[in-house]
Amino acid sequence: MSSSPAQQPSPQLFFSTMNAYQRTEALKAAIELELFAAIGEGNTTAAEIASRCKTSERGMRILCDFLCTIGFLDKADQKYSLTLDSAVFLDKNSPAYLGGALEFMATEKLTGNFRNLAEAVRKGGTTDEEGGTVAPDNPIWVKFARAMAPLMALPAQLLAKLVDPSADREIKILDIAAGHGLYGIEFAKKNPLASVVALDWSKVLEVAKENAQNAGVMERYSTIEGSAFDMDYGTGYDLVLLTNFLHHFDQPTNETLLRKVHAALADGGRAVTLEFVPNEDRITPPDTAAFSMMMLGSTPRGDAYTFPELEQMLVNAGFTRNEMHQLPPSIQQAVISQK
């Protein structure tokens, strides 16, 4: 039986996957050396970039060529240039710079959970004996709050526009696991009649309060320090924000939390859940579906839940109508639930 060349087996995917760690380390090195900023300043040859970044010319040439092969740089006539994405997100002089996110995304406390992934698969959750990222008062969330804020700015703007488009009425908002606080803060920035109560661990809330102060909304910003599962929320909220939180826990735990959220809402109030929501096949869209792997390695029982799974949790907690909305260009989805 003959096969066409296109149907021949290839080890290419095996080799590219086994060597994928080099992509991560190359990007980390480029950010550490301020390579993208150097090119943005007009240094275009390997020698010029090496001089600006204080490296060997050979090392810089190899790093730049590698970054070209994986899509972060372009090259013509032995000169390097930034791609559009690199210019916007990786040049340290850009207002949309995301390089600081490495302080969280590349921290050993997070990446180390994947050193023995086979054992996590056997166990069904993180091998971290302290409970992974959901350990009480985990200092990793202070890093998250400081490092990830630039990455969260756009989805925060998109969410506020979706949920409170007119921004002209009084609303009381509870922001659960607020972290950097940008989601609640964005509502307060757009709506001068909005007040926000942020809940998180005390050290994390220090970052949120800094951001609220810088945004000019501190007079309408208050906090509750502690665990979302233990603290009294109060009542009468028009909105409760659950941004990037439910994926850390199993479904029964989430239902317990959602019942507290339901009780804290005023009649007609809404819970707003922001999540990575894969399709029911759990493999599409690829970037969204892949988030389940992050939860396997870093939490005891977390997951990326499909919309039917989220809807069932919300219905069991008492919510009557649940609608999912896309937030392009973000890869996340918002679920708005009515009390």
C-alpha positions in Angstrom: 0.0 0.0 0.0 1.5 3.3 -1.1 1.3 6.7 0.7 1.6 10.2 -0.6 4.5 12.3 0.8 2.0 14.4 2.7 0.8 11.3 4.6 4.3 10.1 5.6 4.9 10.1 9.4 7.3 12.7 10.7 9.2 13.2 13.9 9.1 17.0 13.6 6.3 17.5 16.2 8.2 15.3 18.6 11.5 17.2 18.3 9.8 20.7 18.3 7.9 19.8 21.4 10.9 18.3 23.2 12.9 21.5 22.5 10.1 23.9 23.2 11.7 24.9 26.5 14.3 26.8 24.3 11.5 29.1 23.1 10.6 30.1 26.7 14.2 30.6 27.7 15.1 32.6 24.6 12.2 34.9 25.2 13.1 35.3 28.9 16.7 36.1 27.9 15.6 38.6 25.3 13.5 40.4 27.8 16.2 40.3 30.5 18.8 41.7 28.0 16.3 44.4 26.8 16.8 43.1 23.2 13.5 44.4 21.9 14.1 47.8 23.4 17.5 47.9 21.7 16.1 47.2 18.3 13.3 49.7 18.9 15.9 52.3 19.6 17.4 51.8 16.1 20.1 49.1 16.7 19.6 46.7 13.8 22.7 44.6 13.3 23.9 41.8 15.7 26.9 44.0 16.5 24.9 47.0 17.3 22.3 45.1 19.4 25.1 43.3 21.2 26.9 46.5 22.1 23.6 48.0 23.4 22.8 44.9 25.4 26.4 44.3 26.6 26.6 40.7 25.2 28.9 38.9 22.8 28.1 39.5 19.1 28.0 35.7 18.4 25.5 35.1 21.3 23.3 38.0 20.2 23.3 36.9 16.5 22.2 33.4 17.5 19.5 34.6 19.9 18.2 37.1 17.3 18.1 34.4 14.5 16.3 32.1 16.8 13.7 34.7 17.7 13.2 35.2 13.9 12.5 31.5 13.5 9.8 31.6 16.2 8.2 34.8 15.1 9.4 37.5 17.4 11.7 39.3 15.0 12.1 39.8 11.3 15.4 39.8 9.4 16.5 41.3 6.0 20.0 42.1 4.7 21.5 41.0 8.0 19.4 43.5 9.9 16.8 42.8 12.5 13.5 44.5 13.1 10.6 44.1 15.5 7.4 42.4 14.5 4.2 44.4 15.2 3.5 42.3 18.3 7.0 42.6 19.6 7.0 46.4 19.1 3.7 46.7 21.0 4.2 44.2 23.8 7.9 43.5 24.2 9.7 46.8 23.7 10.2 48.1 27.2 9.5 51.7 26.0 6.0 50.7 24.8 3.1 51.7 27.1 1.6 48.2 26.4 4.8 46.4 27.5 4.1 42.9 28.9 7.6 41.7 29.8 7.0 42.2 33.5 4.5 39.4 33.4 7.4 37.0 33.4 7.8 37.8 37.2 4.6 35.7 37.6 4.4 33.4 34.6 8.0 32.2 34.8 8.3 32.0 38.6 9.7 28.8 39.9 6.7 28.4 42.2 4.5 28.1 39.2 6.7 26.4 36.6 8.1 24.0 39.1 4.7 22.3 39.4 5.3 20.9 35.9 8.7 19.2 36.7 6.9 15.9 37.5 3.7 16.2 35.5 3.3 12.4 35.2 2.8 12.3 39.0 0.3 15.1 38.8 -1.6 13.1 36.2 -1.5 10.0 38.4 -2.7 12.1 41.3 -5.2 14.2 39.4 -3.8 17.5 40.7 -0.7 19.4 41.8 2.1 17.5 43.5 2.9 20.6 45.6 2.3 19.5 49.2 1.3 23.0 50.2 -1.7 23.0 47.8 -0.2 24.8 44.8 -1.4 28.2 43.9 -4.6 27.9 46.1 -2.6 27.6 49.3 -3.9 30.1 51.9 -2.3 33.6 51.6 0.1 32.3 48.9 2.7 35.0 48.2 2.6 34.1 44.5 -0.6 36.2 44.2 1.3 39.4 45.2 3.6 38.7 42.2 0.5 38.1 40.1 -1.1 41.3 41.1 2.1 43.3 40.3 3.2 41.5 37.2 0.0 40.7 35.4 -1.8 44.0 35.6 -0.7 45.2 32.1 -2.0 41.9 30.6 -5.4 42.4 32.3 -6.0 46.0 31.3 -7.7 45.3 28.0 -10.0 42.5 29.2 -10.9 44.7 32.2 -12.0 47.5 29.8 -13.9 45.0 27.6 -15.7 43.6 30.6 -16.8 46.9 32.0 -18.1 48.0 28.6 -20.1 44.8 28.2 -21.6 44.7 31.6 -22.2 48.4 32.3 -22.4 50.0 28.8 -24.2 53.2 29.9 -22.1 53.7 33.0 -24.7 56.2 34.3 -26.4 54.6 37.3 -25.4 53.8 40.8 -24.0 50.3 41.2 -22.4 48.6 44.2 -19.7 46.0 43.1 -18.0 43.2 45.0 -14.7 42.1 43.3 -13.9 38.6 44.6 -10.2 37.6 44.5 -9.5 41.1 43.2 -5.7 40.7 42.8 -4.5 43.8 41.0 -8.0 45.1 41.3 -8.2 46.3 37.6 -11.6 44.8 36.9 -13.4 46.6 39.6 -11.3 49.7 39.1 -12.3 49.8 35.5 -16.0 49.9 36.4 -15.3 52.7 38.8 -13.2 54.7 36.2 -16.0 54.5 33.6 -18.9 55.0 36.0 -18.6 57.8 38.6 -21.6 56.3 40.4 -20.0 52.9 40.9 -18.5 51.9 44.2 -16.2 48.8 44.6 -15.5 46.4 47.5 -12.4 44.3 46.8 -11.8 41.0 48.6 -8.5 39.3 48.7 -5.5 38.5 51.0 -4.2 41.6 52.8 -0.9 41.8 51.0 -2.5 41.4 47.6 -5.0 44.2 48.4 -2.1 46.6 49.0 -1.4 46.3 45.3 -5.1 46.8 44.4 -5.3 49.9 46.6 -2.2 51.3 44.9 -3.9 50.8 41.6 -7.2 52.3 42.8 -5.3 55.4 44.1 -3.4 55.8 40.8 -6.7 55.5 38.9 -8.3 58.2 41.0 -11.1 56.1 42.4 -9.9 55.4 46.0 -12.7 57.4 47.6 -15.1 54.8 46.1 -12.9 51.8 46.8 -13.0 49.7 50.0 -11.6 46.2 50.9 -12.3 43.0 52.8 -9.2 41.1 53.8 -9.2 37.3 53.8 -10.5 34.2 52.1 -13.4 34.4 49.7 -14.8 31.2 51.3 -14.6 32.4 54.9 -15.4 36.2 54.9 -18.8 37.8 55.2 -19.4 39.7 52.0 -22.3 41.8 53.2 -25.4 42.2 51.0 -27.1 44.5 48.5 -24.5 44.2 45.6 -25.6 45.0 42.1 -22.6 43.2 40.6 -20.3 40.5 41.9 -17.1 40.0 39.8 -15.6 36.5 39.7 -12.7 37.0 37.3 -10.3 34.1 36.7 -11.2 32.5 40.0 -13.6 29.5 39.6 -11.0 27.6 37.5 -8.9 27.0 40.6 -11.5 24.8 42.3 -13.7 21.7 41.8 -17.4 22.0 41.0 -18.8 21.4 44.5 -16.4 24.0 46.0 -17.5 26.5 43.3 -21.1 25.9 44.0 -20.6 26.6 47.7 -18.9 29.9 46.8 -21.6 30.8 44.2 -24.4 30.3 46.8 -22.6 32.9 48.9 -22.4 35.2 45.9 -26.1 34.7 45.2 -27.0 35.6 48.8 -24.9 38.8 48.6 -26.6 40.1 45.5 -29.6 42.4 45.6 -32.7 41.2 43.8 -32.0 41.5 40.1 -28.3 41.6 40.7 -25.8 39.9 38.5 -22.7 37.7 38.9 -20.1 38.2 36.2 -17.7 35.3 35.7 -14.6 35.7 33.5 -13.0 32.4 32.5 -11.2 30.3 29.9 -14.2 28.4 28.6 -13.4 25.6 26.1 -15.9 24.0 23.8 -17.6 20.8 24.9 -15.0 18.8 23.0 -12.4 20.2 25.4 -9.8 20.6 22.7 -11.0 23.8 21.0 -10.2 26.6 20.8 -6.7 25.3 21.5 -5.3 28.1 23.6 -8.5 28.2 25.8 -8.7 24.4 26.1 -5.0 24.2 27.0 -5.7 26.1 30.3 -6.8 22.9 31.9 -3.2 21.7 31.9 -2.2 24.8 33.9 -4.8 23.9 36.5 -3.7 20.2 36.6 -0.2 21.2 37.4 -0.8 24.1 39.8 -4.0 23.3 41.7 -5.4 20.2 43.5 -8.8 20.1 41.6 -9.0 23.1 39.3 -10.1 22.9 35.6 -11.1 25.0 32.6 -14.9 24.5 32.6 -17.2 24.3 29.6 -20.2 26.6 29.5 -22.7 23.8 30.4 -20.6 22.9 33.4 -20.4 26.6 34.5 -24.2 27.0 33.9 -25.0 23.9 36.0 -23.0 25.3 38.9 -24.7 28.6 38.6 -28.2 27.1 38.4 -27.5 24.9 41.4 -26.5 28.0 43.3 -29.8 29.7 42.4 -29.1 31.8 39.3 -31.9 31.8 36.8 -30.4 33.1 33.6 -26.8 32.6 32.4 -25.5 34.1 29.2 -22.0 33.6 27.7 -20.3 36.4 25.8 -17.0 36.4 23.8 -14.5 39.2 24.6 -12.3 39.5 21.4 -9.4 39.9 21.0 -9.2 38.3 24.4 -9.3 34.4 24.4 -11.6 34.5 27.5 -15.4 34.5 27.8 -17.7 36.3 30.2 -20.7 34.6 31.8 -23.4 37.0 33.1 -25.8 35.4 35.6 -29.0 37.0 36.9 -30.4 36.6 40.4 
